[in-house]
């Protein structure tokens, strides 16, 4: 592993690393382990303990996007899982407390979730936010941004392809279907998703104050409206469209606090049991979660809709993002749609 030498690659990675970058008490460094493996070293450089959330972050064992990968100036498609997590009711084990000066490590293989089959030089950068809770509580009170060093590594494509094949072979065959009350709830959520998205699309073109609140710019209304218009199309029917929805955990990613997840590369959405047991069909509370906006959130992850990432969950984290990140953040759209529906 070495510092970047390719100018185009350096420019792409530096841009990715700088998006939303602010002063942070987290120092994150990534290094190569073996061929396509990566190790992230996270240091608390601040003066206080940080009780950070692991679920849906670089500390999660679920195959979510933990690094952005570049080949030349092109960012490679992510081929893993996008989650929506419940932002309340966390257990203590959902957090990792990092003391001042403490270093923690996490390892993962980039080849599992990115196509590295072409041998050559690739660039890697890890950036995002980590939500945190106050000591002795499990309530999220804020979010801390982080951005790693920007590095490149030479990858043996044949070895990376073996890693990818081995990872895919772990996935089960998708045979399950929705039935009973879950089927009814799912269909109702799809219908509500369409209604919410239609109202949000219209509002994005007329309510610049709300667009600025959730997307940090008064000039991006047309972009936001276009995404919601595609959501309207995808949620226009529960029996057709580009995606499929399952009511059972076909891939085994419904861990604690996970409401639903999407595999964008397969256009496949899974609603976890928590989606049906913890969420109302719709809510009249500002910034609260429900089945309708969770379906909307997951729909924006679809490549055919917006291919959004998960930069920040919940109002505090989502509204702390830069405009460019908010426009690519699934929860920003879900929160905006909720605000328009409720009248926040």
C-alpha positions as CSV (number, residue, x, y, z in Angstrom):
1,X,0.0,0.0,0.0
2,X,1.3,3.4,-0.9
3,X,0.2,7.0,-1.1
4,X,-1.4,7.9,-4.4
5,X,0.7,8.7,-7.4
6,X,-2.0,8.8,-10.2
7,X,-3.2,12.4,-10.5
8,X,-6.7,11.5,-11.7
9,X,-7.1,9.0,-8.9
10,X,-5.8,11.4,-6.4
11,X,-8.3,14.0,-7.5
12,X,-11.2,11.6,-7.2
13,X,-10.3,10.3,-3.8
14,X,-9.4,13.7,-2.4
15,X,-12.8,14.9,-3.5
16,X,-14.5,11.9,-1.9
17,X,-12.6,12.4,1.3
18,X,-13.3,16.1,1.6
19,X,-17.1,15.9,1.2
20,X,-18.6,17.0,4.4
21,X,-15.2,16.9,6.2
22,X,-15.1,18.8,9.4
23,X,-13.0,18.9,12.5
24,X,-13.4,15.4,14.1
25,X,-12.1,13.7,17.2
26,X,-11.8,10.5,15.1
27,X,-8.7,9.6,13.2
28,X,-9.3,6.8,10.7
29,X,-6.4,5.1,8.8
30,X,-6.8,2.3,6.3
31,X,-4.2,-0.2,5.1
32,X,-4.0,-3.2,2.9
33,X,-4.0,-6.7,4.3
34,X,-3.2,-9.4,1.9
35,X,-4.6,-8.9,-1.6
36,X,-7.9,-7.1,-1.3
37,X,-8.3,-7.1,2.5
38,X,-8.4,-3.8,4.3
39,X,-7.9,-2.9,8.0
40,X,-9.3,0.3,9.4
41,X,-7.6,1.7,12.5
42,X,-9.8,4.2,14.4
43,X,-8.3,6.4,17.1
44,X,-10.1,8.7,19.5
45,X,-8.0,11.9,19.4
46,X,-10.4,13.8,21.7
47,X,-10.5,14.4,25.4
48,X,-13.7,12.4,26.2
49,X,-15.1,8.9,25.7
50,X,-17.0,8.4,22.5
51,X,-19.9,5.9,22.6
52,X,-20.4,5.3,18.9
53,X,-23.1,3.2,17.2
54,X,-21.8,0.1,15.3
55,X,-25.0,-0.8,13.4
56,X,-24.9,0.4,9.8
57,X,-21.3,1.8,10.1
58,X,-17.7,0.9,9.4
59,X,-17.9,-1.1,12.6
60,X,-20.8,-3.3,11.5
61,X,-20.1,-6.9,10.4
62,X,-22.9,-6.6,7.8
63,X,-21.7,-6.2,4.2
64,X,-22.5,-2.5,3.9
65,X,-20.3,0.1,2.1
66,X,-17.4,0.8,4.4
67,X,-15.0,2.2,1.8
68,X,-15.4,3.9,-1.6
69,X,-13.3,2.2,-4.3
70,X,-11.9,3.9,-7.4
71,X,-10.2,2.7,-10.5
72,X,-8.6,5.6,-12.3
73,X,-11.1,8.5,-11.9
74,X,-14.1,6.1,-11.8
75,X,-15.9,5.1,-8.6
76,X,-16.7,1.4,-8.7
77,X,-20.3,0.3,-8.0
78,X,-21.1,-1.0,-4.6
79,X,-22.7,-4.4,-4.7
80,X,-23.6,-5.1,-1.1
81,X,-26.4,-4.2,1.3
82,X,-28.1,-0.9,2.1
83,X,-29.9,-0.8,5.5
84,X,-32.5,1.3,7.2
85,X,-32.1,1.0,11.0
86,X,-34.5,2.0,13.8
87,X,-33.1,5.1,15.4
88,X,-34.5,4.3,18.8
89,X,-34.5,1.3,21.2
90,X,-30.9,0.3,20.9
91,X,-29.3,-2.2,23.2
92,X,-25.9,-1.6,24.9
93,X,-24.2,-4.1,22.6
94,X,-25.0,-1.9,19.6
95,X,-22.4,0.6,20.8
96,X,-18.6,0.7,21.0
97,X,-17.1,3.1,23.6
98,X,-13.7,4.5,22.6
99,X,-11.7,6.1,25.3
100,X,-9.4,9.1,24.7
101,X,-6.3,7.9,22.9
102,X,-7.7,4.4,22.4
103,X,-7.3,2.6,19.1
104,X,-9.8,0.1,17.7
105,X,-9.5,-2.0,14.5
106,X,-11.9,-3.5,12.1
107,X,-11.1,-5.6,9.0
108,X,-13.1,-6.4,5.8
109,X,-12.4,-7.5,2.2
110,X,-13.2,-4.9,-0.5
111,X,-13.5,-7.6,-3.1
112,X,-16.6,-9.0,-1.5
113,X,-18.7,-5.9,-2.4
114,X,-16.8,-4.5,-5.4
115,X,-15.8,-5.9,-8.7
116,X,-12.0,-6.0,-8.5
117,X,-11.5,-8.7,-11.1
118,X,-9.4,-6.6,-13.4
119,X,-5.8,-6.6,-12.0
120,X,-4.2,-3.3,-11.4
121,X,-4.2,-0.3,-9.1
122,X,-7.2,0.7,-7.1
123,X,-7.9,3.6,-4.7
124,X,-9.7,3.3,-1.3
125,X,-11.1,5.9,1.1
126,X,-13.3,5.5,4.1
127,X,-15.5,8.4,5.1
128,X,-18.9,9.0,6.7
129,X,-20.3,9.7,10.1
130,X,-20.6,7.8,13.4
131,X,-23.7,8.5,15.5
132,X,-23.0,8.5,19.3
133,X,-24.9,8.3,22.6
134,X,-24.2,9.9,25.9
135,X,-22.5,7.8,28.6
136,X,-24.9,5.4,30.4
137,X,-27.6,5.8,27.8
138,X,-28.5,4.3,24.4
139,X,-30.2,7.4,23.0
140,X,-28.5,8.9,19.9
141,X,-27.5,12.5,20.7
142,X,-25.3,13.5,17.8
143,X,-23.0,12.4,14.9
144,X,-19.3,12.7,14.3
145,X,-17.8,12.9,10.7
146,X,-14.7,11.0,9.8
147,X,-12.5,10.7,6.7
148,X,-9.6,8.4,6.3
149,X,-6.3,8.7,4.5
150,X,-6.5,8.2,0.7
151,X,-4.5,5.2,-0.5
152,X,-4.0,2.9,-3.4
153,X,-3.1,-0.8,-3.7
154,X,-2.2,-3.1,-6.5
155,X,-4.8,-5.9,-6.7
156,X,-4.5,-9.4,-8.2
157,X,-7.8,-9.6,-10.1
158,X,-8.0,-13.4,-10.1
159,X,-7.6,-13.6,-6.4
160,X,-10.1,-10.9,-5.8
161,X,-12.6,-12.7,-8.1
162,X,-12.3,-15.8,-5.9
163,X,-13.2,-13.7,-2.9
164,X,-16.2,-12.3,-4.6
165,X,-17.4,-15.8,-5.8
166,X,-17.0,-17.2,-2.3
167,X,-19.0,-14.4,-0.8
168,X,-21.9,-14.8,-3.3
169,X,-22.0,-18.5,-2.7
170,X,-23.0,-17.8,0.9
171,X,-26.3,-16.2,-0.1
172,X,-29.4,-18.4,0.0
173,X,-31.8,-18.8,-2.8
174,X,-34.6,-16.3,-2.8
175,X,-37.9,-18.3,-2.7
176,X,-40.0,-16.7,0.0
177,X,-43.1,-14.6,-0.6
178,X,-45.2,-12.2,1.5
179,X,-48.4,-13.6,2.9
180,X,-51.2,-12.8,5.4
181,X,-50.9,-9.6,7.4
182,X,-47.4,-9.0,6.2
183,X,-48.6,-9.0,2.6
184,X,-51.3,-6.5,3.5
185,X,-48.9,-4.2,5.3
186,X,-46.4,-4.4,2.5
187,X,-49.0,-3.5,-0.2
188,X,-50.3,-0.6,2.0
189,X,-46.8,0.7,2.5
190,X,-46.1,0.7,-1.3
191,X,-49.3,2.6,-1.9
192,X,-48.4,5.1,0.9
193,X,-44.8,5.4,-0.5
194,X,-46.3,6.5,-3.8
195,X,-48.5,9.1,-2.2
196,X,-45.8,10.5,0.0
197,X,-43.3,10.7,-2.8
198,X,-45.8,12.4,-5.1
199,X,-46.5,15.1,-2.4
200,X,-42.7,15.4,-1.7
201,X,-41.9,15.8,-5.4
202,X,-44.3,18.7,-5.7
203,X,-43.1,20.3,-2.5
204,X,-39.5,20.1,-3.7
205,X,-40.3,22.4,-6.6
206,X,-42.2,25.0,-4.5
207,X,-41.0,24.9,-0.8
208,X,-37.4,26.1,-1.0
209,X,-37.2,26.5,2.8
210,X,-37.9,22.8,3.3
211,X,-35.5,21.8,0.5
212,X,-32.8,23.9,2.2
213,X,-33.5,22.3,5.6
214,X,-33.1,18.8,4.4
215,X,-30.8,19.2,1.4
216,X,-28.7,22.3,2.4
217,X,-29.3,24.2,-0.8
218,X,-32.2,26.3,-2.3
219,X,-31.2,25.4,-5.8
220,X,-31.5,21.6,-5.8
221,X,-35.3,21.3,-5.8
222,X,-35.5,20.0,-9.3
223,X,-32.9,17.2,-8.5
224,X,-34.9,16.3,-5.3
225,X,-38.2,16.3,-7.2
226,X,-36.7,14.1,-10.0
227,X,-35.7,11.4,-7.4
228,X,-39.2,11.5,-5.8
229,X,-40.8,11.2,-9.3
230,X,-38.8,8.0,-9.9
231,X,-40.0,6.7,-6.4
232,X,-43.6,7.4,-7.5
233,X,-43.0,5.3,-10.6
234,X,-41.4,2.4,-8.6
235,X,-44.1,2.5,-5.9
236,X,-46.9,2.8,-8.4
237,X,-47.7,-0.9,-8.1
238,X,-47.1,-3.8,-5.7
239,X,-47.1,-6.3,-8.5
240,X,-44.7,-4.8,-11.1
241,X,-41.7,-2.5,-11.3
242,X,-37.9,-3.0,-11.3
243,X,-37.6,-4.4,-7.8
244,X,-38.9,-7.3,-5.7
245,X,-39.8,-7.2,-2.0
246,X,-39.5,-10.0,0.5
247,X,-41.1,-10.3,3.9
248,X,-38.5,-12.7,5.3
249,X,-34.8,-12.3,5.9
250,X,-33.6,-14.2,2.9
251,X,-30.0,-13.1,3.2
252,X,-29.6,-13.1,7.0
253,X,-29.0,-9.3,7.5
254,X,-31.9,-8.5,9.8
255,X,-29.7,-7.9,12.9
256,X,-30.7,-5.8,15.9
257,X,-32.5,-2.5,15.0
258,X,-32.5,-3.3,11.2
259,X,-35.9,-2.4,9.8
260,X,-35.2,-3.3,6.2
261,X,-32.4,-3.7,3.7
262,X,-31.8,-3.4,0.0
263,X,-29.4,-5.2,-2.3
264,X,-29.3,-2.6,-5.1
265,X,-27.3,-4.8,-7.5
266,X,-30.2,-7.3,-7.4
267,X,-33.0,-4.8,-7.1
268,X,-34.1,-6.7,-4.0
269,X,-35.7,-5.2,-0.9
270,X,-36.2,-7.2,2.4
271,X,-38.5,-6.0,5.2
272,X,-37.3,-7.4,8.5
273,X,-39.7,-8.5,11.3
274,X,-39.0,-5.3,13.1
275,X,-40.5,-3.4,10.1
276,X,-43.9,-5.1,10.9
277,X,-43.7,-5.2,14.8
278,X,-42.1,-1.8,15.6
279,X,-43.4,0.5,12.9
280,X,-46.8,2.0,12.4
281,X,-48.2,2.1,8.9
282,X,-47.8,5.9,8.9
283,X,-47.0,8.4,11.5
284,X,-48.2,12.0,12.3
285,X,-45.0,12.7,14.3
286,X,-42.2,14.8,12.7
287,X,-39.0,12.8,12.0
288,X,-40.5,9.6,13.3
289,X,-40.2,6.3,11.3
290,X,-43.0,4.3,9.8
291,X,-43.5,1.6,7.2
292,X,-44.3,4.1,4.4
293,X,-41.1,6.1,4.7
294,X,-39.0,3.0,5.3
295,X,-40.3,1.6,2.0
296,X,-39.5,5.0,0.4
297,X,-36.0,5.0,2.0
298,X,-35.2,1.6,0.6
299,X,-36.7,2.4,-2.8
300,X,-34.2,5.3,-3.2
301,X,-31.4,2.8,-2.8
302,X,-32.4,1.1,-6.0
303,X,-30.0,1.8,-8.9
304,X,-32.9,2.5,-11.2
305,X,-34.3,5.2,-8.8
306,X,-31.3,7.1,-7.2
307,X,-28.7,4.6,-6.0
308,X,-28.5,6.4,-2.7
309,X,-26.0,5.7,0.1
310,X,-26.6,5.8,3.9
311,X,-24.5,8.8,5.0
312,X,-26.7,9.6,8.0
313,X,-29.7,8.0,9.8
314,X,-32.2,10.3,11.6
315,X,-32.8,14.0,11.5
316,X,-29.7,15.1,13.4
317,X,-27.3,13.1,11.3
318,X,-29.0,13.7,8.0
319,X,-29.3,17.5,8.4
320,X,-25.6,17.7,9.4
321,X,-24.6,16.5,5.9
322,X,-23.3,18.7,3.1
323,X,-25.7,19.3,0.2
324,X,-23.9,16.8,-2.1
325,X,-24.1,14.1,0.5
326,X,-27.7,14.9,1.5
327,X,-28.7,14.5,-2.1
328,X,-27.2,11.0,-2.0
329,X,-28.6,10.0,1.4
330,X,-31.6,7.8,1.6
331,X,-32.9,9.0,5.0
332,X,-32.8,12.6,3.7
333,X,-35.6,11.7,1.3
334,X,-37.5,9.7,3.9
335,X,-37.3,12.6,6.4
336,X,-38.3,15.2,3.8
337,X,-41.3,13.1,2.7
338,X,-42.3,12.7,6.3
339,X,-42.0,16.4,6.9
340,X,-44.2,17.2,3.9
341,X,-46.8,14.6,4.9
342,X,-47.0,15.7,8.6
343,X,-46.5,19.4,8.0
344,X,-43.3,19.8,10.1
